[in-house]
Amino acid sequence: MEDLVLNWDLGTGGLLLLAVAAVAVLLVLIMAFKVHAFLALMVTSIGTALAAGIPPNRLVEALGFGFNPTLGNVMLLVALGAMLGRMIEASGGAHVLSERMIQLFGERRAGLALSVASLLMGFPIFFDAGLVVMMPIIYAVARRVGGSFLSIALPSAVAFSAMHIFSPPHPGPVAASATVGADVGLVLVTGLVFALIIWGTVAPVASRLIGARIDVPVPDILGDEDEKTGFESRPKVSTIILLLLLPLVLILLNTALNTVASTTSDPDAFKATPWVAILRALGETPIALLITVFASMFVLGWGAGKSGTLVEKIADSALGPICSVVLVTGAGGMFGGVLRATGIGDAVAESLNGIGLPVIVAAFLISQIVRLAQGSATVALTTAASLMAGVVAAGDYNQMQVVALVMAMSAGSVGFSHVNDSGFWLVSRFFGMSMKQTLGSWTLIQGAMAIVGFVLSLILWAVASAL
């Protein structure tokens, strides 16, 4: 869509007004008129595109700009993760693992144990894939513990999000580091520290305050554990843990090989080595999940004496319930993509860049406002990094100051996720929340993560400036 020429130039102010009006229309359609989120997002995306001046003959192209890549990425991860989750749920694996966790940590600390596990899984695994894989365990623990489902589930989501936003090897901080010339090793260490502090600060508050305020039942999107399917086998706890660790190990292998490649004189040649290329392919997230799904079919199904027909039936039963999740998430990406195609993010970022704010404040605000305007955290972070690259190149900043800028941009990119963010709809659907409930919980949580991250960035900037 880079070659798109709008029929008219609305200017930065006009584009901002259009974005605000589009969000308002979407809220009214869903909350007041009870239009299904998928249809409301589609109608709003079409109206926004036409109002921005996108030519009618390129309307479908504009809709596909955000929808196609979002749907492609989410569909593979959610479908494979749901199949794995359904195998674990239907076999009784989620039940036995949740019982063991409660025995080891107690009911009061079960949610904490889940969120610690999510932190570990969140280091190499993307937010959406990690969350989907963990959902059957989160559901099972919440059923055993009782009380507020969100008090158990939200800390895990915070853990995955913090790792995804602040720490390499995730794409946002890696791309930003490369753009502004930050040392990736320093960004990795600093990002891990930031992620841990933000998780430790925000997750307990989210669990206590929001969990007590919003009461939703445990979703049954991956099936009801009391349902009798004939697939039950009461697998060993160690078997379930190994299945959950398998994709983690494969993805870590990919990350390790990429890290080794970056230390060689010719990274591309190293990656092209046949055995390296094969191992890296096995560690790509969709491939790692696919391997794990087949492993679960063998261990929990065929190897446990279940018929191939039953195994196929259980796998197929996972796909129907997540259809709505995938389509609504893709439509959220469509809405954000249309806003990106209008150029609103670039226009706002360039305007802010010329105001003359302190560099650390500008880095945060540009990323935050682009995030609010078009939804994608990764796009917000890379846009801010592109604009700040010239400032960094022209200034005399030490490496820790540059790392502080990357952290400030990362903090801005996570803030106040709302209806134009595909991740907002993923959390909404998997946590069984309405749009209003998601705005009153996940949006506020992401905003708190952004504020804490920015404060930490300011502290790091002050310390680095004094060196």
C-alpha positions in Angstrom: 0.0 0.0 0.0 3.0 2.3 -0.1 2.1 3.4 -3.6 -1.5 4.4 -2.6 -2.5 7.9 -3.6 -5.6 9.2 -1.7 -8.3 11.1 -3.5 -7.8 14.1 -1.1 -5.4 15.2 1.5 -7.0 15.5 4.9 -3.8 16.6 6.7 -2.7 15.4 10.1 -5.6 17.1 11.9 -8.2 15.6 9.5 -6.7 12.1 9.8 -6.7 12.3 13.6 -10.4 13.4 13.6 -11.2 10.5 11.1 -9.5 8.0 13.4 -11.4 9.2 16.5 -14.7 9.2 14.5 -14.0 5.7 13.2 -13.3 4.3 16.7 -16.5 6.1 18.0 -18.6 4.6 15.3 -17.2 1.1 16.0 -18.0 1.5 19.7 -21.6 2.5 18.9 -22.1 -0.3 16.5 -20.9 -3.0 19.0 -22.1 -1.6 22.3 -25.3 0.2 21.4 -26.6 -1.7 18.3 -25.1 -5.1 19.3 -23.6 -5.7 15.9 -21.2 -8.7 15.8 -17.6 -7.5 16.2 -16.5 -9.0 12.9 -19.3 -7.2 10.9 -18.8 -3.9 12.8 -15.0 -3.9 12.2 -15.6 -4.6 8.5 -18.2 -1.9 8.1 -16.1 0.6 10.0 -13.0 -0.3 8.0 -14.8 0.3 4.7 -16.3 3.6 5.9 -12.9 4.8 7.1 -11.1 3.8 3.9 -13.6 5.7 1.8 -13.7 8.7 4.0 -9.9 8.9 3.9 -10.0 9.1 0.1 -8.9 5.6 -0.7 -10.1 5.0 -4.3 -13.1 2.6 -4.6 -11.2 0.4 -7.1 -8.5 -0.2 -4.4 -10.9 -0.6 -1.5 -10.6 -4.4 -1.3 -6.8 -4.1 -1.5 -6.9 -1.6 1.4 -9.0 -4.0 3.5 -6.6 -6.9 2.8 -3.6 -4.8 3.7 -4.2 -5.4 7.4 -6.6 -8.4 7.3 -4.5 -10.8 5.2 -1.2 -10.8 7.1 -3.0 -10.7 10.5 -5.3 -13.6 9.5 -2.4 -15.6 8.0 -0.3 -15.2 11.2 -3.1 -15.7 13.7 -4.8 -18.5 11.9 -1.8 -20.8 11.9 -0.9 -20.1 15.5 -4.4 -20.2 17.0 -5.5 -23.3 15.0 -2.4 -25.3 15.9 -2.5 -24.0 19.5 -6.2 -24.8 19.8 -5.6 -28.4 18.5 -2.8 -28.9 21.1 -4.9 -27.4 23.8 -7.9 -29.6 22.9 -5.7 -32.8 23.0 -4.4 -31.8 26.4 -7.9 -30.8 27.7 -9.8 -33.9 26.3 -7.2 -36.4 27.5 -7.4 -35.0 31.1 -3.9 -33.6 30.9 -4.9 -30.1 31.8 -6.8 -31.5 34.8 -3.9 -33.5 36.1 -1.4 -30.7 35.6 -3.7 -28.1 37.3 -4.1 -30.5 40.3 -0.3 -30.9 40.6 0.2 -27.2 40.4 -2.3 -26.6 43.2 -0.7 -29.3 45.3 2.7 -27.7 44.9 1.9 -24.0 45.1 -1.5 -24.0 46.9 -4.7 -22.4 45.6 -3.6 -18.9 46.5 -0.4 -19.1 44.5 -1.7 -21.1 41.5 -2.2 -17.9 39.4 1.4 -16.8 40.3 2.8 -20.1 39.2 0.9 -19.8 35.9 2.3 -16.3 35.2 5.8 -17.4 36.1 5.5 -20.2 33.6 4.1 -17.7 31.1 7.2 -15.5 31.6 9.5 -18.4 30.7 7.4 -19.4 27.7 7.1 -15.8 26.6 10.8 -15.3 26.1 11.0 -17.1 22.8 7.3 -17.4 21.9 5.1 -14.6 20.5 2.3 -13.3 22.6 -0.6 -14.8 20.7 1.0 -18.3 20.2 2.1 -18.5 23.9 -1.3 -17.4 25.2 -3.1 -20.0 23.1 -0.8 -22.8 24.2 -1.3 -21.8 27.9 -5.1 -21.3 27.7 -6.1 -24.9 28.6 -3.9 -24.9 31.6 -5.2 -21.5 32.7 -8.8 -22.7 32.2 -8.2 -25.8 34.2 -6.5 -24.0 37.1 -9.3 -21.4 37.2 -11.9 -24.1 37.4 -10.1 -25.8 40.3 -9.4 -22.7 42.3 -12.8 -21.0 41.7 -13.4 -17.4 42.2 -12.6 -14.8 39.6 -11.3 -16.2 36.3 -9.6 -13.0 35.4 -7.6 -12.9 38.6 -6.0 -16.2 37.4 -5.8 -15.4 33.6 -4.7 -11.7 33.5 -1.2 -12.1 35.1 -0.3 -14.7 32.5 -1.4 -12.4 29.7 0.7 -9.6 31.3 3.7 -11.9 31.4 3.5 -12.8 27.7 2.9 -9.2 26.7 5.8 -7.8 28.7 8.2 -10.3 27.2 6.9 -9.7 23.6 7.2 -5.9 23.8 10.4 -5.3 25.6 12.8 -8.3 25.0 14.5 -9.6 21.9 14.2 -12.0 20.1 10.7 -10.5 19.5 10.5 -8.5 16.3 9.7 -5.0 17.7 12.7 -4.5 20.0 15.0 -6.2 17.5 13.9 -4.0 14.6 14.1 -0.8 16.8 17.6 -1.8 18.0 18.8 -2.3 14.4 17.3 1.0 13.3 18.8 3.3 15.9 22.0 1.3 16.3 21.5 0.0 19.8 23.5 -3.0 21.1 21.1 -5.9 20.9 22.8 -7.7 23.8 22.3 -4.6 26.1 18.7 -4.3 24.8 18.1 -8.0 25.6 19.4 -7.8 29.2 17.7 -4.4 29.8 14.4 -5.6 28.2 14.3 -8.7 30.5 14.8 -6.5 33.5 12.1 -4.2 32.4 9.7 -7.0 31.6 10.2 -8.6 35.0 9.7 -5.3 36.8 6.6 -4.4 34.8 5.1 -7.9 35.3 5.9 -7.8 39.0 4.3 -4.3 39.3 1.2 -4.6 37.0 0.2 -8.3 37.2 -0.7 -8.4 40.9 -2.7 -5.1 40.7 -4.5 -6.4 37.6 -5.3 -9.7 39.4 -6.6 -8.0 42.6 -8.4 -5.0 41.3 -9.7 -6.0 37.8 -10.3 -9.6 38.8 -12.5 -8.5 41.7 -14.4 -6.0 39.6 -15.1 -8.0 36.4 -16.7 -11.4 36.9 -16.7 -13.7 33.8 -17.1 -17.5 33.8 -14.3 -19.7 32.6 -14.7 -19.9 28.8 -15.4 -23.3 27.3 -13.9 -22.5 23.9 -11.5 -25.4 24.1 -14.1 -27.8 25.4 -15.6 -28.7 28.7 -13.4 -30.9 30.9 -16.5 -32.7 32.2 -17.5 -33.7 28.6 -17.0 -37.4 27.9 -15.4 -37.9 24.5 -13.7 -41.3 25.0 -10.3 -39.6 24.6 -9.7 -39.5 28.4 -6.5 -41.3 29.5 -5.2 -39.4 32.6 -1.7 -38.9 31.3 1.3 -38.4 33.5 2.1 -34.8 34.6 5.6 -35.2 33.2 4.1 -36.1 29.8 2.1 -32.9 29.6 5.0 -30.8 30.8 7.2 -32.3 28.1 4.6 -31.6 25.4 4.4 -27.9 26.6 8.2 -27.7 26.6 8.6 -29.2 23.1 7.7 -26.0 21.2 9.6 -23.9 23.6 12.8 -25.9 23.1 12.4 -25.9 19.3 11.8 -22.1 19.2 14.8 -21.6 21.5 16.9 -23.6 19.1 15.9 -21.2 16.3 16.8 -18.2 18.5 20.1 -19.7 19.6 21.1 -20.3 15.9 20.2 -16.8 14.9 22.3 -15.5 17.8 25.2 -17.5 16.8 24.8 -16.4 13.2 25.0 -12.7 14.3 28.4 -13.4 15.8 29.9 -14.8 12.5 31.6 -12.9 9.8 29.0 -13.9 7.3 25.6 -14.4 9.0 23.7 -15.2 5.7 26.2 -17.9 4.8 25.9 -19.5 8.2 22.1 -19.5 8.0 22.3 -21.0 4.5 24.3 -24.0 5.8 22.0 -27.0 5.3 21.8 -28.3 8.8 21.4 -24.8 10.2 18.6 -24.0 7.8 16.8 -27.2 8.7 17.1 -26.7 12.5 16.0 -23.0 12.1 13.0 -24.1 10.1 12.0 -26.6 12.8 12.2 -23.7 15.3 9.8 -21.4 13.4 6.8 -21.0 15.6 4.1 -22.6 13.3 6.4 -25.5 12.5 7.3 -26.0 16.2 3.6 -26.0 17.0 2.8 -28.4 14.2 5.4 -30.9 15.4 4.0 -30.6 18.9 0.4 -31.2 17.7 1.6 -34.5 16.0 3.5 -35.4 19.2 0.4 -34.9 21.3 -1.6 -37.0 18.8 0.9 -39.8 19.2 1.4 -39.6 22.9 -2.2 -38.8 24.0 -4.0 -40.5 21.1 -2.6 -43.3 19.0 0.0 -44.3 21.6 -2.7 -44.4 24.3 -4.8 -46.9 22.3 -7.2 -44.4 20.8 -8.4 -44.9 17.3 -7.4 -42.7 14.4 -11.0 -41.7 13.9 -11.3 -40.4 17.5 -8.0 -38.6 17.3 -9.1 -36.9 14.1 -12.5 -36.0 15.7 -10.8 -34.4 18.7 -8.5 -32.4 16.5 -11.4 -31.2 14.3 -13.5 -30.2 17.3 -10.9 -27.6 18.3 -11.3 -25.6 15.0 -15.0 -24.7 15.1 -15.0 -22.8 18.4 -12.0 -20.7 17.5 -13.3 -19.6 14.1 -14.9 -16.5 15.6 -11.6 -15.7 17.5 -9.6 -15.9 14.3 -12.0 -13.8 12.1 -12.6 -11.1 14.7 -8.8 -10.9 15.4 -8.2 -10.7 11.6 -10.9 -7.9 11.3 -9.1 -6.0 14.1 -6.0 -6.2 12.0 -8.0 -5.0 9.0 -9.2 -1.9 10.9 -5.7 -1.1 12.0 -4.4 -1.8 8.5 -6.8 0.7 6.9 -5.7 3.3 9.4 -2.1 2.6 8.5 -2.9 2.8 4.8 -4.3 6.3 5.3 -0.9 7.4 6.6 -2.2 8.6 9.9 0.7 7.1 11.9 3.4 8.6 9.8 1.6 12.0 9.7 1.2 12.2 13.5 4.8 10.9 14.1 6.4 13.4 11.8 4.4 16.3 13.4 5.5 15.2 16.9 9.0 14.8 15.8 9.2 18.5 14.8 7.9 19.9 18.1 11.2 19.8 19.8 10.4 17.7 22.8 13.2 16.1 25.0 14.4 13.1 23.0 13.4 10.5 25.5 9.8 12.0 25.8 9.5 12.3 22.0 10.5 8.6 21.6 7.8 7.5 24.0 5.0 9.8 22.7 5.6 9.1 19.0 5.4 5.4 19.6 2.4 5.7 22.0 0.4 8.0 19.6 1.1 5.8 16.6 0.0 2.8 18.6 -3.3 4.6 19.6 -3.8 5.7 16.0 -3.3 2.4 14.1 -3.2 -0.4 16.6 0.0 -2.4 15.8 2.6 -2.4 18.5 5.3 -3.5 16.1 4.5 -0.8 13.6 4.4 1.8 16.3 7.8 0.8 17.5 9.4 0.6 14.1 7.9 3.9 13.0 9.2 5.7 16.1 12.6 4.1 15.7 12.8 5.2 12.0 12.1 8.8 13.1 14.4 8.7 16.0 17.3 7.2 14.0 18.3 10.6 12.6 18.1 12.2 16.1 20.4 9.5 17.5 22.8 9.7 14.6 23.1 13.5 15.0 23.5 13.4 18.8 26.3 12.3 21.0 24.6 9.5 23.0 26.3 6.6 24.8 25.0 3.1 24.3 22.9 3.0 27.5 21.1 6.2 26.4 20.3 4.6 23.1 19.0 1.5 24.9 16.9 3.8 27.1 15.4 5.2 23.9 14.5 1.7 22.7 12.9 1.0 26.0 10.9 4.2 25.9 9.7 3.4 22.4 8.8 -0.1 23.5 6.8 1.3 26.4 4.9 3.6 24.1 4.1 0.8 21.7 2.3 -1.3 24.3 0.1 1.4 25.7 -3.7 1.4 25.8 -4.5 -1.4 23.3 -8.0 -0.9 22.0 -10.3 -1.8 19.2 -7.9 -1.3 16.3 -5.4 -3.8 17.8 -5.8 -7.5 16.8 -4.4 -8.5 20.2 -7.2 -6.7 21.9 -9.7 -9.0 20.2 -7.6 -12.1 20.9 -7.7 -11.4 24.6 -11.4 -10.4 24.5 -12.4 -13.7 22.9 -10.2 -16.1 24.7 -11.0 -14.5 28.1 -14.7 -14.5 27.3 -15.1 -10.7 27.8 -17.3 -8.2 26.0 -15.7 -5.3 24.2 -16.7 -3.0 27.2 -15.1 -5.4 29.7 -11.9 -5.6 27.6 -11.7 -1.8 27.4 -12.1 -1.7 31.2 -9.5 -4.3 31.8 -6.9 -5.1 29.1 -6.8 -1.5 27.8 -6.1 -0.2 31.3 -3.5 -2.9 31.9 -1.6 -2.1 28.7 -1.7 1.5 29.6 -0.3 0.8 33.1 2.5 -1.3 31.5 3.3 1.7 29.2 3.5 4.1 32.1 5.7 1.9 34.3 7.9 1.2 31.3 8.3 4.9 30.5 9.2 5.7 34.2 11.9 3.0 34.1 13.2 4.4 30.8 13.4 7.9 32.3 15.4 6.5 35.3 17.7 4.6 32.9 18.1 7.7 30.8 19.0 9.8 33.8 21.6 7.3 35.0 23.1 6.8 31.5 23.3 10.6 31.0 25.2 10.9 34.3 27.9 8.4 33.2 
